[in-house]
Amino acid sequence: MMGKVEGLLQTVSDDVNRIYKESLDANETFLAALDDVAANVLALQSLVATLLKTYPVEGDAAKGWLRANMDVEGQGLEKAEAVVDFLLGKG
């Protein structure tokens, strides 16, 4: 009986270790993808900020576009407006 319990405990232990390793691998893959997204966003922000120096836009017009095209009760509007200010050198 004890041998059977030990065998079951070993199986559970092996399964927990396998799940842990898979979780670590998935997290590493996710973090690498997130790093790629961040690099792309920063590159695009640098290009837009450079273009805005040559072709200025009205911040209120950009924010109006955001309000018209985003869910104003949802998440992200304040952050998006803050990015507009940042890109226009006001934040």
Rosetta constraint file for C-alpha pairs under 8 A:
AtomPair CA 1 CA 5 HARMONIC 6.45 0.50
AtomPair CA 2 CA 6 HARMONIC 6.09 0.50
AtomPair CA 3 CA 7 HARMONIC 6.11 0.50
AtomPair CA 4 CA 8 HARMONIC 6.21 0.50
AtomPair CA 5 CA 9 HARMONIC 6.08 0.50
AtomPair CA 6 CA 10 HARMONIC 6.10 0.50
AtomPair CA 7 CA 11 HARMONIC 6.23 0.50
AtomPair CA 8 CA 12 HARMONIC 6.21 0.50
AtomPair CA 9 CA 13 HARMONIC 6.04 0.50
AtomPair CA 10 CA 14 HARMONIC 6.06 0.50
AtomPair CA 11 CA 15 HARMONIC 6.16 0.50
AtomPair CA 12 CA 16 HARMONIC 6.14 0.50
AtomPair CA 13 CA 17 HARMONIC 6.20 0.50
AtomPair CA 14 CA 18 HARMONIC 6.13 0.50
AtomPair CA 15 CA 19 HARMONIC 6.12 0.50
AtomPair CA 16 CA 20 HARMONIC 6.08 0.50
AtomPair CA 17 CA 21 HARMONIC 6.21 0.50
AtomPair CA 18 CA 22 HARMONIC 6.19 0.50
AtomPair CA 19 CA 23 HARMONIC 6.04 0.50
AtomPair CA 20 CA 24 HARMONIC 6.26 0.50
AtomPair CA 21 CA 25 HARMONIC 6.22 0.50
AtomPair CA 22 CA 26 HARMONIC 6.10 0.50
AtomPair CA 23 CA 27 HARMONIC 6.11 0.50
AtomPair CA 24 CA 28 HARMONIC 6.17 0.50
AtomPair CA 25 CA 29 HARMONIC 6.25 0.50
AtomPair CA 26 CA 30 HARMONIC 6.14 0.50
AtomPair CA 27 CA 31 HARMONIC 6.08 0.50
AtomPair CA 28 CA 32 HARMONIC 6.18 0.50
AtomPair CA 29 CA 33 HARMONIC 6.29 0.50
AtomPair CA 30 CA 34 HARMONIC 6.10 0.50
AtomPair CA 31 CA 35 HARMONIC 6.08 0.50
AtomPair CA 32 CA 36 HARMONIC 6.37 0.50
AtomPair CA 33 CA 37 HARMONIC 6.33 0.50
AtomPair CA 34 CA 38 HARMONIC 6.15 0.50
AtomPair CA 35 CA 39 HARMONIC 6.18 0.50
AtomPair CA 36 CA 40 HARMONIC 6.27 0.50
AtomPair CA 37 CA 41 HARMONIC 6.15 0.50
AtomPair CA 38 CA 42 HARMONIC 6.12 0.50
AtomPair CA 39 CA 43 HARMONIC 6.13 0.50
AtomPair CA 40 CA 44 HARMONIC 6.13 0.50
AtomPair CA 41 CA 45 HARMONIC 6.07 0.50
AtomPair CA 42 CA 46 HARMONIC 6.17 0.50
AtomPair CA 43 CA 47 HARMONIC 6.37 0.50
AtomPair CA 44 CA 48 HARMONIC 6.11 0.50
AtomPair CA 45 CA 49 HARMONIC 5.92 0.50
AtomPair CA 45 CA 87 HARMONIC 7.18 0.50
AtomPair CA 46 CA 50 HARMONIC 6.15 0.50
AtomPair CA 47 CA 51 HARMONIC 6.18 0.50
AtomPair CA 48 CA 52 HARMONIC 6.03 0.50
AtomPair CA 48 CA 87 HARMONIC 7.34 0.50
AtomPair CA 49 CA 53 HARMONIC 6.66 0.50
AtomPair CA 49 CA 87 HARMONIC 5.26 0.50
AtomPair CA 49 CA 88 HARMONIC 7.01 0.50
AtomPair CA 50 CA 54 HARMONIC 7.15 0.50
AtomPair CA 51 CA 55 HARMONIC 5.88 0.50
AtomPair CA 51 CA 56 HARMONIC 7.85 0.50
AtomPair CA 52 CA 56 HARMONIC 4.76 0.50
AtomPair CA 52 CA 57 HARMONIC 6.86 0.50
AtomPair CA 52 CA 87 HARMONIC 7.78 0.50
AtomPair CA 52 CA 88 HARMONIC 7.10 0.50
AtomPair CA 57 CA 61 HARMONIC 7.64 0.50
AtomPair CA 57 CA 62 HARMONIC 7.67 0.50
AtomPair CA 58 CA 62 HARMONIC 6.54 0.50
AtomPair CA 59 CA 63 HARMONIC 6.12 0.50
AtomPair CA 59 CA 84 HARMONIC 6.64 0.50
AtomPair CA 59 CA 85 HARMONIC 6.94 0.50
AtomPair CA 59 CA 88 HARMONIC 7.18 0.50
AtomPair CA 60 CA 64 HARMONIC 5.94 0.50
AtomPair CA 61 CA 65 HARMONIC 6.27 0.50
AtomPair CA 62 CA 66 HARMONIC 6.39 0.50
AtomPair CA 62 CA 84 HARMONIC 7.20 0.50
AtomPair CA 63 CA 67 HARMONIC 6.23 0.50
AtomPair CA 63 CA 81 HARMONIC 5.97 0.50
AtomPair CA 63 CA 84 HARMONIC 7.29 0.50
AtomPair CA 64 CA 68 HARMONIC 6.15 0.50
AtomPair CA 65 CA 69 HARMONIC 6.12 0.50
AtomPair CA 66 CA 70 HARMONIC 5.64 0.50
AtomPair CA 66 CA 77 HARMONIC 7.19 0.50
AtomPair CA 66 CA 80 HARMONIC 7.58 0.50
AtomPair CA 66 CA 81 HARMONIC 7.62 0.50
AtomPair CA 67 CA 71 HARMONIC 7.26 0.50
AtomPair CA 67 CA 72 HARMONIC 6.11 0.50
AtomPair CA 67 CA 77 HARMONIC 7.33 0.50
AtomPair CA 70 CA 74 HARMONIC 7.75 0.50
AtomPair CA 70 CA 77 HARMONIC 6.90 0.50
AtomPair CA 71 CA 75 HARMONIC 7.65 0.50
AtomPair CA 71 CA 77 HARMONIC 7.61 0.50
AtomPair CA 72 CA 77 HARMONIC 6.31 0.50
AtomPair CA 76 CA 80 HARMONIC 5.96 0.50
AtomPair CA 77 CA 81 HARMONIC 6.12 0.50
AtomPair CA 78 CA 82 HARMONIC 6.14 0.50
AtomPair CA 79 CA 83 HARMONIC 6.26 0.50
AtomPair CA 80 CA 84 HARMONIC 6.41 0.50
AtomPair CA 81 CA 85 HARMONIC 6.38 0.50
AtomPair CA 82 CA 86 HARMONIC 6.08 0.50
AtomPair CA 82 CA 91 HARMONIC 6.95 0.50
AtomPair CA 83 CA 87 HARMONIC 6.03 0.50
AtomPair CA 83 CA 91 HARMONIC 8.00 0.50
AtomPair CA 84 CA 88 HARMONIC 6.16 0.50
AtomPair CA 85 CA 89 HARMONIC 6.15 0.50
AtomPair CA 85 CA 90 HARMONIC 4.81 0.50
AtomPair CA 85 CA 91 HARMONIC 5.09 0.50
AtomPair CA 86 CA 90 HARMONIC 5.57 0.50
AtomPair CA 86 CA 91 HARMONIC 4.43 0.50
AtomPair CA 87 CA 91 HARMONIC 7.88 0.50
